Amino acid sequence: MTPEHAARAGADTFTWYHRAAWNGDPYAQFNLAQLYLRGHGVERDDAQAAVWMTRAASRGLAYAQNHLGAMYYNGRGLAADHVHAARWFRRAAQQGDRSAQYNLGLLYRKGRGVALSHQAALSWFYRAAEQGMARAQAQLAHGYLHGLGVAVSHPLAMAWYRKAALQGHVAAQVQLAHMYARGLGVAASSAQALYWYRHAAEAGNPVARQALGLL
């Protein structure tokens, strides 16, 4: 596709979404907001993106609510407001959106927009982790490893780090290697440590490369 054809296609997409969004379609409103955020088919405009994302989120669209929470958190198109971010993340999280569950967990862990609570953070990480999100699985493992909101459990930390590592989460691979090297929650195994350090090192992780060199 030539640049001219791509531009025309982008403009046509914008026109279609714009018409449907004005007719109240929340999916079109969400997609229109995305076009404004990315500058596809229209000049990038974060303020307009916020307007349409708010409309889609107000209609109950979970992933629009999660995106709106992120926009409030980062101050993109809206004044930064962690309290509003938490509210929208919660609305989406309660609908089962795993990204929102993870984001809400991070807010509880950091105490931003909500009262700091490692227990609440762990609860939301668990929900997202159960849906297969590697980042949430790694955060859950971190909680069990360091006793954040729960009693320390090296076997459970190992189990959740493994789930994340098998999905290619590099930091989880490094932590899994550390645990094998030290015998935390599992019988020490230099072979397994080497295996996971190698995976993380191949992904460019400097800690893994150094550990691999030492091994």
C-alpha positions in Angstrom: 0.0 0.0 0.0 1.4 3.4 -1.0 1.6 6.2 1.6 -1.2 8.0 -0.2 -3.5 4.9 0.0 -2.5 4.4 3.6 -3.4 8.0 4.4 -6.7 7.7 2.6 -7.6 4.4 4.4 -6.7 6.1 7.7 -8.9 9.0 7.0 -11.8 6.7 6.0 -11.4 4.7 9.2 -11.5 7.9 11.2 -14.7 9.1 9.4 -16.4 5.8 10.0 -15.5 5.7 13.7 -16.4 9.4 14.1 -19.9 8.9 12.7 -20.6 5.8 14.8 -19.1 7.5 17.9 -21.5 10.4 17.6 -24.3 8.0 17.3 -23.4 6.6 20.7 -21.5 3.4 19.9 -19.1 2.9 22.8 -16.8 0.6 20.8 -16.5 3.3 18.1 -15.9 5.9 20.8 -13.1 3.8 22.2 -11.5 3.3 18.8 -11.9 7.0 17.9 -10.1 7.8 21.1 -7.3 5.4 20.1 -7.0 7.2 16.7 -6.6 10.5 18.4 -4.0 9.1 20.8 -1.9 7.6 18.0 -2.6 10.2 15.3 -3.9 7.7 12.8 -6.1 9.3 10.2 -6.2 12.5 12.2 -3.8 14.8 13.9 -2.9 13.5 17.3 -5.0 15.2 20.0 -4.8 13.8 23.6 -7.6 16.1 24.8 -10.0 14.8 22.2 -8.9 11.3 23.0 -9.8 11.9 26.6 -13.2 13.2 25.7 -14.1 10.1 23.6 -12.4 7.7 26.1 -14.5 9.1 28.9 -17.7 8.6 26.9 -16.8 5.0 26.1 -15.8 4.4 29.7 -19.0 6.0 31.0 -21.0 3.5 28.9 -19.4 0.7 30.8 -16.7 -0.5 28.4 -14.1 -2.1 30.6 -11.1 -1.6 28.4 -12.0 2.0 27.9 -12.3 2.4 31.7 -8.8 0.9 32.0 -7.4 3.2 29.3 -9.0 6.2 30.9 -7.5 5.2 34.3 -4.1 5.1 32.6 -4.7 8.5 31.0 -5.5 10.0 34.4 -2.5 8.3 36.0 -0.1 9.6 33.3 -1.8 13.0 32.9 -2.3 12.4 29.2 -5.1 14.5 27.8 -6.3 15.1 31.4 -4.8 16.6 34.6 -2.9 13.8 36.4 -5.1 12.5 39.1 -4.3 9.2 40.9 -7.7 9.1 42.7 -9.6 9.2 39.4 -7.2 6.7 38.0 -7.9 4.3 40.8 -11.7 4.8 40.4 -11.6 3.9 36.7 -9.2 1.0 37.2 -11.5 -0.4 39.8 -14.6 -0.2 37.6 -12.8 -2.1 34.9 -11.2 -4.5 37.4 -14.6 -5.4 38.8 -15.7 -6.4 35.3 -12.8 -8.8 35.1 -10.4 -6.8 33.0 -7.0 -8.2 33.9 -5.0 -5.2 32.9 -7.1 -3.0 35.2 -6.7 -5.6 38.0 -3.0 -5.4 37.6 -2.9 -1.6 37.4 -5.1 -1.3 40.5 -2.8 -3.8 42.3 0.1 -1.5 41.5 -1.7 1.5 42.9 -2.4 -0.3 46.2 1.3 -1.5 46.4 2.5 2.1 45.9 -0.3 3.8 47.8 -1.2 6.1 45.0 -4.8 7.2 44.7 -5.7 4.6 47.4 -4.4 3.8 50.8 -1.3 1.7 50.7 -2.3 -2.0 51.2 -0.1 -4.9 50.3 -3.1 -7.3 51.0 -5.3 -5.5 48.6 -2.5 -5.3 46.0 -2.0 -9.1 46.3 -5.7 -9.7 45.9 -5.8 -7.8 42.6 -2.6 -9.3 41.4 -4.0 -12.8 42.1 -7.1 -12.1 40.0 -5.0 -11.0 37.0 -2.5 -13.8 37.5 -5.3 -16.4 37.5 -6.2 -15.0 34.0 -2.7 -15.8 32.8 -1.0 -12.3 33.0 2.7 -12.9 33.4 3.3 -9.4 34.9 0.7 -10.1 37.6 2.1 -13.6 38.2 5.6 -12.1 38.8 4.1 -9.5 41.2 2.3 -12.2 43.1 5.5 -14.2 43.4 7.3 -11.1 44.6 4.6 -10.7 47.3 5.1 -14.3 48.5 8.9 -14.0 48.3 9.0 -10.9 50.5 5.9 -11.4 52.6 4.0 -8.4 51.2 0.4 -8.8 52.4 0.9 -12.5 53.0 3.1 -14.8 54.9 6.4 -15.6 53.2 6.2 -18.7 51.1 9.1 -19.7 48.9 7.3 -22.6 47.3 4.4 -20.4 46.2 6.8 -17.7 45.1 8.6 -20.3 43.0 5.4 -21.6 41.5 4.2 -18.1 40.4 7.7 -17.1 39.1 7.7 -20.3 37.1 4.3 -19.5 35.5 5.6 -16.0 34.5 9.0 -17.3 33.4 7.4 -19.9 31.1 5.6 -17.0 29.3 8.9 -15.2 28.7 8.8 -12.7 31.6 12.5 -12.0 31.9 12.6 -10.6 35.4 10.7 -13.7 36.6 13.3 -15.9 34.8 16.1 -14.1 36.7 14.3 -14.6 40.0 13.6 -18.2 39.3 17.2 -18.8 38.5 18.2 -17.0 41.8 15.9 -19.3 43.7 17.3 -22.4 42.1 20.8 -21.2 42.8 20.0 -20.6 46.5 17.6 -23.5 47.0 14.7 -21.3 48.0 11.4 -23.2 47.8 13.0 -25.9 45.8 16.1 -28.2 46.0 19.1 -26.2 44.8 20.0 -26.9 41.2 22.9 -25.2 39.4 21.6 -26.8 36.1 18.2 -25.2 36.5 19.7 -21.9 37.6 21.9 -22.0 34.5 18.9 -22.8 32.3 16.9 -19.8 33.4 19.8 -17.4 33.6 20.6 -18.3 30.0 17.0 -17.6 28.9 17.1 -14.2 30.6 20.6 -13.4 29.3 19.5 -14.1 25.7 16.8 -11.5 26.2 19.5 -9.0 27.1 19.1 -8.9 30.9 22.4 -7.7 32.4 22.0 -9.4 35.8 21.4 -12.7 34.1 24.5 -12.2 31.8 26.7 -11.5 34.8 25.4 -14.5 36.8 25.8 -16.6 33.7 29.4 -15.6 33.4 30.0 -16.4 37.1 28.4 -19.9 36.7 
